[in-house]
Amino acid sequence: MRDGPLRTLVKAIARWVWATELKLRRAAHRLRERPAWELGGACQGCACCCEAPAIRVGPAMFYLPLLRRPFAWWQRVVNGFNLVEADPETLSLVFRCTHFDWKTRRCDSYHSRPAICRDYPRTLLGQPWPELFDGCGFRVLATDRARQIAILEEQDLPPQTLAELKDRMRLL
């Protein structure tokens, strides 16, 4: 289902509002504390993030139908996301994207894709221990990895143990 001109315009306006709010929120967060994680690597086009996009919401949005229905409506009508599951453990709403072609593993409206798609996996960097999909070309790296590597290399560790620690601590 390709986006028409009206949906493309609505998405562009929504993306602008979202991007502005996101930049302000991230700038305020950087002023308060240094981020623990940053991204390395690049998208390899595996499309695992497109198979079942999930949006974590607050408890009110999750449990109150009066709030959840308009949100799900927006996702369906504007973004082409159909709600398929509500995960109470993570307070996430899981969707099926109508723009995702399972055969080609591509988006038919990539140029007007919604914010959740544009910002993945950066949205995960605020979590204590971000987990990416297996096979994702991105990788999560500790922001202070140079200092941590220096500390590890000062230790008298066998090379294999040192390499394993660097990998598990997300330093490489």
Residue, then its C-alpha position, 0 to 999 in steps of 0.5 A: m500500500r503506497d502512500g498518496p500525496l495527502r498521507t505523505l504530507v500528513k506524515a511529513i508534518a508529523r515527522w517535523v513535529w516529532a523531530t523537533e520534540l525529539k531534538l529538544r528532549r535529547a538535548a535536555h537529556r545530554l545536559r543532564e547526563r552523558p549517554a551510556w551508549e552510542l551506535g556503531g555499524a550501519c543498516q544492512g537491510c535485514a528488515c527484522c525491525c520491519e517485521a513487527p514494529a513495537i511502540r512502548v507506551g505509558p501505562a495510561m495509554f496501554y490500559l485505557p481504551l479511551l487513549r489507546r484507540p486514537f493512538a491505534w487509529w493514528q498508527r493505522v490510518v497515517n502510518g499503515f500499522n495495524l495493531v496485532e498485539a499488546d504486550p503487558e510485560t513491556l507495555s508495548l503495542v505490536f503492529r504489522c506494517t502494511h508497507f512491508d513487503w515480506k517477499t522483497r523485505r522492503c518498504d513500499s513507502y520508504h521515503s515517507r516512513p514514520a518516525i519509529c522507522r527512521d529512528y530505529p535503533r537510536t530509540l533503544l539507546g536510552q535503555p539500560w542494556p539495549e538489545l538489537f535484532d540478531g543480524c542487525g548491522f548496527r551495534v551498541l557501543a559504550t560511550d566511554r569504551a576508550r577508558q574501559i579498554a585502557i583499564l582492561e588492557e592494564q590487567d594481566l589477562p589472557p588475550q582470549t579473555l580480554a577479547e571476550l570481555k571487550d565484546r561482552m562489555r560492548l567495547l568493540 
